[in-house]
Amino acid sequence: MDIYEEIVKLRQEGRRGAVATIVNVRGSIPSFETAKMLVRDDGSIAGTIGGGCVEAEVWQASREVMESEKPRTLTFNLNENPKYDTGLVCGGTLDIFIEPVLPPALLYVFGAGHVSVNLYKVARGAGFDVTVIDDRANYASRERFPDAKEVIAEDFDQAMAKITPQESSYIVIVTRGHRDDMRVLRWAVQTQARYIGMIGSRRKTITIFRELTKEGLPAHLFERVHAPVGLDIGAITPEEIAVAITAELIAVRRRSERALPHMSWFKTHLQNPSDEQTTADSEVVAEVDENS
């Protein structure tokens, strides 16, 4: 079995995994330097790094690496730890590097106006596979988005019925109107997407949140919504807004642990619903909707 082909297959299927590689050997071990083992998200493996207790521990660590999406290096001293005396080891020491295998980051951009064109360019340069959706064929076109993974020119409801975002998916809502933003958000919060962002002011965000919760959508579904979308870097132009949004996408993709200047109302107010009216009345933030 070719591990590299298995890695490609895993990513094409939108699945996760981890690859363990013996990167350093001192003394005798039951395998060889550069030996590899792929652990898939269902727990199955391809390849081997020698078997026994070492492999069992690496399997468990690989599961943790694919969850955290951060690499790790393990060192095993087979001379000193009696639990490795299984008849498979020979008394050496080895270092094993475990790295995550992640599916491509898929970005669905709803809306094909000025912000979308710039977001497509910046996000694609940052490694996202971009799909653009708009109900206007003259906007959602290959001429405007030549290297997009897919360009869908049809009614938003019809397009959403064909799309199934996975845990590696990101959704940014930048349509030309409040009503379209709301119906896309209604659908988005019920998907498995890792990230959901919606452009607009805090006032608009609160209004849409109220409307959707009145419809019966649970408030907790909005905990991962970034609205207003992007990091607070003072962005004004479509080009700057695209950078702010992409920066936030990267922070989520890389699981940034540091405090970041998110503009999202949900980051500070969702846990305190009583603050909604105060925020709506006191916040004066310029609303940035797409122009038709």
Protein Blocks (a to p, Z undefined) as FASTA:
>chain_A
ZZklmmmmmmmnopacdddddfbdedjdfbdehiacdddfkopaedjehgajllmmmmmm
mmmmmmnopacdddddfklmmklmnolagoiacdddddddddddddddedjbfklmmmmm
mmmmnopacddddfbfklmccklmmmbfbdcdddfklmmmmpccdfkbccdddbfbfklm
mmmmmmmmmmcbfbdcdeddfklmmmmmmmmmmnopafklmmmpccdedjdehpabfmlm
mmmmmmmmmmmmnopabdcddfbfklmmmmmmmlmmmmmmmpccddddddZZ
